Amino acid sequence: MATDSATEGIAVTRITHSCHLIEIGGLTLLTDPWFTERPKYHPGEPIASSVAELPDLDGVLISHHHYDHCDLAAFAAYRDKDVPMLVAAPVVERARKAGFRRVRALYPWESTRLGEQGEVNVTGIPARHKVYEVTFVVQGGGRTVYFAGDTLLVPELKELAGRFPELDLLLVPTNGLRLRPLFNRQVVMSAEEAATLTSWLRPRVAVPHHYAYTSGRLGDRLLTKSDRDPQNYVRAARAAAPDTDIRVISPGERLTV
């Protein structure tokens, strides 16, 4: 529900992985819900909130249907089934089957508004991953956030600098995840590529995410390969975008921008 925070800037609280609470324009949004673990899917860091502990949400953004970004089996316990959900198209039916009633697919460069008075505008942004993905620019209270999900670095992202020249916060994946059985195919941008994106977009603040993930001791040897050290992004981004404040925040930590 709307609060007076529309005049207080924006804030982000990491829950785990790329699951965040974003406070902007007086609204609170949840990104890419992940609240449980299963074999070969481990956040590699604490999960800072249960579904029951979530605040009242004004919207949910889901970039794609992989379990670690779309934990609908757990999120189905959320108390308000009328919370608006803006999602990648393949997520729509999954979210409806989980009981949510206000689910809408958002496509690249399409925009819609959230809040009783339309306080926040959300725009779908092109992305590329192993499955179909869409990322999100969120605007409200004169502030702008880009939530990059776990996309690869794609040329279309260069357009963001022209379309959204005043970016306050970038939430960006950095682990360069590769799939060993697929000849080490890369499916997430690396720390160096995330630094390149940071240099393109020139945000005031950038926060890495999607780096602690592990598929388990055996899975890391046989299934996946990734960079789990966010400091590799910190060093690369500070060199590539020296005017951007690079911040690593832990699960449960709230950052005000």
Steps between C-alpha positions, in 0.01 A plus 500: 500500500617855429698684768661840539831363368437656158696801625771295667689364203512129436615197696587141423514206739660179381322182600733263312638438150304748279200514732467856631252738653506832315338804662431770243233762445333404827453138388676177592580247226644148519731368228560137396368319811717221642431371850593129506777262392498176309771263371741682266341838584657678798523878550844459656403771750220548756138552395421810702121475506227241487189560293302558820744772607467703180347847531185592312602503135377733226641288219713199408745488208612160365760492225469133395377161611816336640433382856766723660316806359144373504444299818123502464451186709626696800367841400149354466481538879504880462186639663376727219413311183398830336851645513582623145761285328698610193679202355670344199234345278574132587439580869140617455323164517732373774416800718128459437518131591668607825186698577597853402227691318661821369777366276616675185777425251724799436690500171819687402450878479139467622403705808227492762429667832464370855332655802157642565603827337747351252790613718751264341570427134653165399654438158602161365858486373651251252709220648654169401548190714465123457121553496287799403563790736393862539663749737351817647548875536298636792429874534326688778538815708744638246733200545596212269619144567611236250461141621705283265385155615767257379527599137803483277648827377302562181539793255143620565605604849703784348166665421428542870744788534306701242155401621574534873791745531454563875542158660516498879549129569621200300444148632724281286599129480872427503576127523544419129321168554600228253337160444761225484282238322432759225869546418533775763233711336477837677150604612560796736724803458843488664647750746689670217188513280298639791767768536461581131124537550569727796719719280225519235226596747696718748268443798548689823522170689552143380441185706611153383279196549477140374855412605477269804291232325631145515367175357668309783845347532437238232286729284769767494743240367269336246220743410589866549798731513482855632678790669375522858709798609314834466827686555602411144211715382581772754854536367399487132209741542702755697750504217237513223255739670694704758210738564266220608481399865542119502341336804484135604206439735436182694167320534284695742692824448303807392671764288353848453595685181 
